Every structure is written in structure tokens, then in C-alpha cells.
């Protein structure tokens, strides 16, 4: 296991964890975590990464800019698109030119829009494929909402085990996270994707958004619904890993 630093075109450094199994070839899995989270993604990314490595894939988990141990930055999907392309390029420079992106929740937004050239397929759980009517009062205090309106940005305390103390989020950040146009999300995507939705996604309307975007999905894509699971709560991760590993074997076989 190697702790690595990856540079972005705008100069922000990304902190990542790269593992290259002894039996790996030129295939790797690149993880994309959700907003206000880090490369652990509630501990389910390390579990999934271990399964991918047991199949012969190298893995790269990294913190988006403004998250985890990466450089300070305003949280921005635009920045995250650049971050993901930089991480994919770094993997290619190490010889891993065949890649699968595994993304979760808001981490699916940069995955869809970045469409890195070395990525041959994607596995997206809790994918966001359209506009969200999100109640930001559940996330921000009234003082933070006032600061967003008056100053244009605010900070959120990070109470996780991450080395980061706070997130910096702006008014435009919220627009990027909620005002998603399906045509824009899928415009540059040409590789087949597996979209996996759980019970939480059904309640939040994520599954309905994906069904509406069905005509835009690249050829060969598939939607799976696991109605008795909550992946974010660590429930039925065996099903998630089975679906993901089967998809990887079919669409990015280890040579």
C-alpha cells in the first residue's frame, strides 16, 4: 500500500491510497466518494477495494480537493471533475490504462461529467442523474444559510475521523449539486455503466431520476434495484460487492 500525492492542473494536491496487488496487470479501479466525505466513504470503499484487489485489480482511493487530507479548496463539482481526470491520468502513468470508476452518491456527478479517456466502464451506487429538490436547511444552520446568501460561502465542521477540520462550500456549490441536467451529465459518456439503487434511493427519488434518464444511458448500461438494503448504513454490502464484481469481470476483465 502506498500513500500518494496527485497534482491537479490548478495546483491543488490530492491525497490518495494506491494498492497494486502482486498479480495485477493493467486494470485498476478508481473510487469517487460523495461530497462532505472522504476516500473511506463510510468504510465501504475499503471493503469493496479489497474485493476488487482479490480479483487482480489495482485500486486507487483518493480525497477530492477540500476533503480529507487533500489540499484546501472550495467544494465544487467542476473542481472534482478536474480532480478525477487527474487521478485517472496518474493511474495511466503507472501503467494502468484500463480503468473502472466506482462512485457513490454525489461522487457520481464528477464521474459522469469527467468521463476520463482511460475509463472503460463504471459502477455507480446511489447515482444522481437529474435535478434534486434538496432541503438545504437539513444540512445548514440558519446562520450558515445567511452567510451563504450574504458572503457567498460558509464552512461546515468535519466531525469524522478525517484530518480535515472543516469544509468550505459556496453558493455556487449548492447549485452544482442540485441543478443537474441529465443531458449535460450524459453528454460525454460513451462507456456502459451499472447503476445500483437501494431503499434510500427509492425514498429520495434517485431511482425515479434514473428511470427518467434511461434513454440517455450509454448502450449496454443496466439498472439494478436492491429494495431491502441501505448501502450508506453498511447494509447488504455483499449484494453491492457481488453486483460490482460481476460487472467488472464482464466489462473490464483482468487479462
C-alpha positions, 0 to 999 in steps of 0.5 A: 500500500502506498500513500500518494500525492496527485497534482491537479492542473490548478495546483491543488494536491490530492491525497490518495491510497494506491494498492497494486496487488502482486498479480495485477496487470493493467486494470485498476479501479478508481473510487469517487466518494460523495461530497462532505466525505472522504476516500473511506466513504463510510468504510465501504470503499475499503471493503469493496477495494479489497474485493476488487484487489482479490480479483487482480485489480489495482485500486486507487482511493483518493480525497477530492480537493477540500476533503480529507487530507487533500489540499484546501479548496472550495467544494465544487463539482467542476473542481472534482471533475478536474480532480478525477481526470487527474487521478485517472491520468496518474493511474495511466502513468503507472501503467494502468490504462484500463480503468473502472470508476466506482462512485457513490452518491454525489461522487457520481456527478464528477464521474459522469461529467469527467468521463476520463479517456482511460475509463472503460466502464463504471459502477455507480451506487446511489447515482444522481442523474437529474435535478434534486429538490434538496432541503438545504436547511437539513444540512445548514444552520440558519446562520450558515444559510445567511452567510451563504446568501450574504458572503457567498460561502460558509464552512461546515465542521468535519466531525469524522475521523478525517484530518480535515477540520472543516469544509468550505462550500459556496453558493455556487456549490449548492447549485452544482449539486442540485441543478443537474441536467441529465443531458449535460451529465450524459453528454460525454459518456460513451462507456456502459455503466451499472447503476445500483439503487437501494431503499434510500434511493427509492425514498429520495427519488434517485431511482425515479431520476434514473428511470427518467434518464434511461434513454440517455444511458450509454448502450449496454448500461443496466439498472439494478434495484436492491429494495431491502438494503441501505448501502450508506448504513453498511447494509447488504454490502455483499449484494453491492460487492457481488453486483460490482464484481460481476460487472467488472469481470464482464466489462473490464476483465483482468487479462 
